[in-house]
Amino acid sequence: MDLIVQTYGADTSGMVCGFSFVPGGAGAALDADSAAAWLRTCRAPDAAASGDFVWLHFNLAHGASERWMRTHLGLPDSFFAFLHEGSRSTRIEQEDGALRAIVNDVMFNLELTPSEIATLFVHVERRIMVTARLKPLRSVDTLRACVRDGESFRSPAELLVHLLRDQADLLIQIMRRTSVDVDRIEDRFLSQRLTSSRIELGAMRRTLTRLQRMLAPEPGSIFRLLAKPPAWLHMEDVQELRESTEEFSLVLADLAGLNERIKLLQEEIGSRLDEQNNRTLFTLTLVTVIALPINIVAGFFGMNVGGVPFSENKHGFWLMVMLVAGFTALAAWWAFRRRGDR
């Protein structure tokens, strides 16, 4: 059933969608046959220089997708090794004269909490952007909707920048939703209703840390790319990449601030719970200390042996009451004095 869901929407070649663009113009839909014809024309020795470009999106869960890409795209073997490598952290780098990127997206469960990370593999050249994924991504759906709505794009690199900005927007949405939950827990804390807030905060902190690790792009790879971009990359694209990097830096700073806020709230809740536990323990100790003289005297006088003090004295009972009351008052004074010292 999962395989049916993952391959839904792809044609027999494994291509989910394709679009052709002219610089500054809207995209036109392409099927697999039209894309193959465009690729043959583009790579022909006598092909005329042109500014048009295409975006092809593939489903790696489809058995035919990788075979179609190897047959028609003419990409180096390093790209297909890139599809199967173990590292899944978000990054963008230059390799074989092209841009390679990994963009992660978040899949939400029914409670609208981040539940799973889906990965998109991106390969960008001067006239083509190839994307491939195993599971559907919201960022790709957003980009595809923008293309269908007539948004214009200057180059394949601008499509990639759009994906990166969609990822930053996703992080902002998650951060805002988490911030609302933290506000709710903080209000509950201030109203003395702690319940299971520490457990919730711990789960939030773990989720944010994982999202920060998976969604935040590696700064080193981006800085290397910006320092020495490919020759075919437009200056406008380089500038937009730099701006998207700065936007990510701001989002990550806000995310770190939210994480620190959660940490402080966890410490405050832990401190209050410790204080309540200490107060409860002290109360139990106080009751035990106050009851100690009564229990000791009752134990001695309850023994069925001879020589019990005051047994022949007609005022013996009241004398023992006064003695027990005195020792109890002394124990209570000592206990409350200890409480005052604390």
matplotlib code that plots the C-alpha trace (Angstrom):
import matplotlib.pyplot as plt

x = [0.0, 2.9, 4.5, 1.2, 1.0, 4.6, 4.3, 1.0, 1.1, 4.2, 4.0, 5.6, 9.0, 8.8, 8.6, 6.1, 6.1, 8.1, 8.1, 9.9, 10.7, 12.0, 14.0, 11.5, 8.5, 6.0, 6.5, 4.8, 4.1, 6.2, 5.6, 8.3, 8.3, 8.5, 11.3, 13.3, 12.9, 14.0, 17.1, 18.1, 17.8, 19.6, 22.6, 22.8, 26.2, 24.6, 22.2, 21.8, 22.5, 19.3, 18.2, 15.3, 15.5, 13.5, 12.7, 12.1, 10.9, 11.2, 9.9, 12.7, 10.2, 9.2, 11.4, 11.8, 12.8, 16.5, 16.7, 15.0, 17.4, 20.5, 19.2, 18.1, 19.7, 23.3, 24.3, 27.6, 27.8, 28.5, 24.9, 23.5, 26.0, 24.7, 21.2, 22.2, 24.7, 24.1, 24.3, 20.9, 21.8, 20.6, 23.4, 24.2, 27.6, 29.4, 30.4, 31.3, 30.5, 26.9, 25.1, 24.1, 21.7, 19.9, 16.7, 14.8, 11.1, 8.8, 5.9, 3.2, 1.0, -2.7, -1.8, 0.1, 3.4, 6.5, 6.7, 9.0, 11.7, 11.5, 14.6, 14.8, 17.9, 18.6, 21.0, 21.2, 23.0, 22.8, 19.7, 18.2, 17.1, 16.5, 14.8, 14.2, 12.6, 11.3, 8.4, 6.2, 7.5, 5.4, 8.1, 8.0, 4.2, 4.5, 7.0, 4.9, 1.8, 3.7, 4.8, 1.3, 0.0, 2.3, 5.2, 8.2, 11.7, 15.0, 17.0, 17.2, 19.2, 16.2, 14.0, 16.5, 16.5, 12.7, 13.0, 15.5, 13.2, 10.2, 12.3, 13.0, 9.3, 8.6, 11.0, 9.4, 5.9, 7.2, 8.9, 5.7, 3.6, 6.1, 6.3, 2.5, 2.7, 5.6, 3.4, 0.6, 2.9, 4.3, 0.9, 0.0, 3.3, 2.5, -1.0, 0.6, -0.7, 2.4, 0.9, 3.1, 4.6, 8.2, 7.5, 5.9, 8.9, 11.3, 9.6, 9.5, 13.2, 14.2, 12.0, 13.5, 17.0, 16.4, 14.7, 17.6, 20.1, 18.2, 16.7, 19.4, 21.8, 25.5, 27.1, 30.5, 29.2, 27.2, 30.1, 32.4, 29.8, 29.4, 33.1, 33.6, 30.3, 30.1, 30.8, 27.3, 25.6, 24.1, 25.1, 21.5, 21.3, 24.4, 22.9, 19.7, 21.6, 23.5, 20.2, 18.5, 21.6, 21.2, 17.5, 18.3, 20.8, 18.1, 15.7, 18.3, 19.1, 15.4, 15.3, 18.2, 16.5, 13.4, 15.4, 17.1, 13.7, 12.4, 15.5, 15.0, 11.3, 12.3, 14.7, 12.1, 9.5, 12.1, 13.1, 9.4, 8.8, 11.9, 10.6, 7.2, 8.8, 11.1, 8.1, 6.1, 9.0, 9.6, 5.9, 6.1, 9.3, 7.6, 4.6, 6.9, 9.0, 6.0, 4.4, 7.7, 7.4, 3.8, 4.8, 7.8, 5.8, 2.9, 5.3, 6.9, 3.6, 1.9, 4.3, 2.7, 5.5, 5.9, 7.4, 5.4, 6.1, 3.2, 1.1, 0.4, 0.0, -3.6, -2.3, 0.0, -2.1, -2.1, 1.6, 2.3, 0.0, 2.0, 5.3, 4.3, 2.9, 6.1, 8.3, 5.9, 6.1, 9.9, 10.0, 7.6, 9.7, 12.8, 11.2, 9.7, 13.0, 14.8, 12.1, 12.8, 16.5, 15.8]
y = [0.0, 2.4, 1.7, 2.5, 5.8, 6.7, 5.9, 7.6, 10.4, 9.2, 8.0, 4.8, 6.4, 7.4, 11.1, 12.9, 16.2, 18.2, 21.8, 23.8, 27.5, 30.4, 33.0, 35.3, 33.3, 30.9, 27.2, 24.8, 21.2, 18.4, 14.6, 12.0, 11.8, 15.5, 15.8, 13.0, 14.9, 18.2, 16.5, 14.9, 18.3, 20.1, 17.6, 17.4, 18.6, 21.1, 22.4, 26.2, 28.2, 28.9, 30.2, 27.8, 25.2, 22.4, 21.1, 17.3, 15.7, 12.0, 9.4, 7.1, 4.6, 3.9, 1.1, 2.8, 6.2, 5.6, 3.6, 6.5, 9.0, 7.0, 6.6, 10.1, 12.6, 11.9, 12.7, 11.5, 8.4, 10.6, 11.8, 8.3, 7.6, 10.8, 9.4, 6.5, 8.0, 7.8, 11.5, 13.3, 16.7, 19.7, 21.1, 22.6, 22.2, 22.3, 19.0, 18.2, 21.7, 21.4, 22.2, 19.3, 19.8, 17.8, 19.5, 18.0, 18.4, 17.5, 15.2, 15.9, 13.4, 13.9, 16.0, 18.4, 17.7, 16.9, 13.1, 12.2, 13.7, 13.3, 14.0, 15.6, 15.2, 18.1, 18.4, 21.8, 22.6, 25.7, 24.4, 21.7, 21.0, 17.4, 16.6, 13.1, 11.8, 8.7, 10.3, 13.3, 16.6, 19.7, 22.1, 20.4, 20.6, 24.3, 25.0, 23.0, 25.1, 28.3, 27.2, 26.2, 29.5, 31.3, 32.4, 33.2, 32.0, 33.3, 30.1, 26.6, 28.0, 30.3, 27.2, 25.8, 29.1, 28.9, 25.4, 26.6, 29.6, 27.2, 25.2, 28.3, 29.2, 25.7, 26.1, 29.4, 27.8, 25.0, 27.5, 29.6, 26.6, 25.4, 28.9, 28.9, 25.6, 26.9, 30.0, 27.7, 25.6, 28.8, 30.1, 26.8, 27.0, 30.5, 29.3, 26.5, 23.7, 21.8, 18.4, 16.8, 20.0, 18.7, 15.8, 18.0, 20.4, 17.6, 16.3, 19.7, 20.3, 17.0, 17.7, 21.2, 19.8, 17.1, 19.6, 22.0, 19.2, 17.9, 21.1, 23.6, 23.7, 23.1, 26.5, 25.4, 24.0, 27.1, 29.4, 27.4, 27.7, 31.4, 32.0, 30.1, 29.6, 27.8, 30.0, 29.5, 30.7, 34.2, 36.9, 37.4, 33.7, 34.1, 37.1, 35.2, 32.2, 34.6, 36.2, 32.8, 31.8, 35.0, 34.3, 30.8, 32.2, 34.4, 31.5, 29.4, 32.1, 32.3, 28.5, 28.5, 31.2, 29.1, 26.1, 28.2, 29.4, 25.8, 24.8, 27.6, 26.7, 23.1, 24.2, 26.4, 23.6, 21.2, 23.6, 24.1, 20.4, 19.8, 22.5, 20.9, 17.5, 18.9, 20.7, 17.4, 15.5, 18.0, 17.9, 14.1, 14.4, 17.0, 14.8, 11.9, 14.0, 15.4, 11.9, 10.4, 11.1, 9.8, 6.6, 6.0, 6.6, 4.5, 1.7, 1.7, 1.9, -0.6, -3.4, -5.8, -5.8, -4.7, -1.5, 0.9, 4.4, 6.3, 3.1, 3.7, 7.5, 8.7, 11.6, 9.4, 9.7, 13.5, 13.5, 11.4, 13.6, 16.6, 14.8, 13.7, 17.1, 18.7, 16.4, 16.9, 20.7, 20.5, 18.3, 20.7, 23.7, 22.0, 21.0, 24.4, 26.0, 23.8, 24.9, 28.6, 28.1, 26.6]
z = [0.0, 0.9, -2.5, -4.3, -2.5, -3.2, -6.9, -7.4, -9.9, -11.8, -15.4, -16.8, -16.9, -13.2, -14.0, -11.8, -13.7, -16.1, -17.3, -19.9, -19.5, -21.4, -19.4, -17.6, -18.9, -17.4, -17.5, -19.9, -18.9, -20.4, -20.5, -20.6, -24.4, -24.9, -22.3, -24.1, -27.4, -25.8, -24.3, -27.6, -29.3, -26.6, -26.6, -30.4, -31.8, -34.1, -31.4, -31.5, -28.3, -26.5, -23.2, -22.6, -19.8, -18.2, -14.8, -14.5, -11.3, -10.7, -8.2, -7.1, -5.7, -9.3, -10.7, -14.2, -13.0, -12.6, -15.8, -17.7, -16.2, -17.1, -20.7, -21.5, -19.1, -19.8, -16.2, -14.7, -12.6, -9.6, -9.7, -9.3, -6.5, -5.0, -5.0, -2.8, -0.4, 3.3, 4.3, 4.2, 5.7, 3.7, 1.6, -1.8, -3.4, -6.8, -8.4, -12.0, -13.0, -11.8, -8.6, -6.4, -3.5, -0.9, 0.4, 3.3, 3.9, 6.8, 6.7, 9.3, 11.1, 12.0, 15.1, 12.7, 14.4, 12.4, 12.2, 9.3, 7.1, 3.3, 1.1, -2.3, -4.5, -6.9, -9.8, -11.6, -14.8, -17.1, -18.9, -16.7, -13.1, -12.2, -8.9, -7.5, -4.3, -2.6, -0.8, -1.7, -0.5, 0.3, -1.0, -4.4, -4.5, -3.6, -6.4, -8.9, -7.9, -8.4, -11.9, -12.8, -11.6, -14.1, -12.0, -14.1, -13.6, -15.0, -14.7, -13.1, -10.3, -9.4, -9.1, -6.6, -4.7, -4.6, -3.0, -0.4, 0.5, 0.8, 3.2, 5.3, 5.3, 6.5, 9.4, 10.3, 10.3, 12.6, 14.9, 15.2, 15.9, 18.5, 20.0, 20.5, 22.3, 24.5, 25.3, 26.4, 28.6, 30.1, 30.9, 32.5, 34.5, 35.8, 36.8, 38.9, 36.7, 35.8, 34.8, 32.1, 30.7, 31.2, 28.9, 26.3, 26.4, 26.1, 23.0, 21.5, 22.2, 20.6, 17.6, 17.1, 17.4, 14.8, 12.4, 12.9, 12.1, 9.1, 7.5, 8.2, 5.2, 5.9, 6.0, 4.8, 1.5, 0.7, 1.5, -0.8, -3.5, -3.1, -3.0, -6.3, -8.2, -11.6, -14.6, -16.0, -12.9, -13.3, -10.9, -9.9, -9.0, -6.8, -5.1, -4.4, -3.0, -0.7, 0.4, 1.0, 3.1, 5.2, 5.6, 6.9, 9.3, 10.8, 11.0, 12.7, 15.2, 16.1, 16.3, 18.7, 20.8, 21.0, 22.0, 24.8, 25.9, 26.1, 28.1, 30.6, 31.0, 31.6, 34.3, 36.0, 36.0, 37.3, 40.0, 41.1, 41.1, 43.2, 45.6, 45.9, 46.5, 49.2, 50.9, 50.8, 52.2, 55.0, 56.0, 56.3, 58.4, 60.6, 61.2, 62.0, 64.5, 66.3, 66.6, 67.8, 71.6, 71.7, 69.9, 72.2, 75.4, 74.1, 73.3, 76.8, 78.7, 76.5, 77.7, 80.1, 82.7, 86.2, 87.4, 85.1, 86.3, 88.1, 88.2, 91.9, 91.6, 91.2, 89.1, 87.0, 83.8, 83.8, 84.6, 81.5, 79.4, 80.5, 79.9, 76.4, 75.6, 76.7, 74.5, 71.6, 71.9, 72.1, 69.0, 67.2, 68.2, 66.9, 63.6, 62.9, 63.8, 61.2, 58.7, 59.5, 59.0, 55.5]

ax = plt.figure().add_subplot(projection="3d")
ax.plot(x, y, z, "-o")
ax.set_aspect("equal")
plt.show()
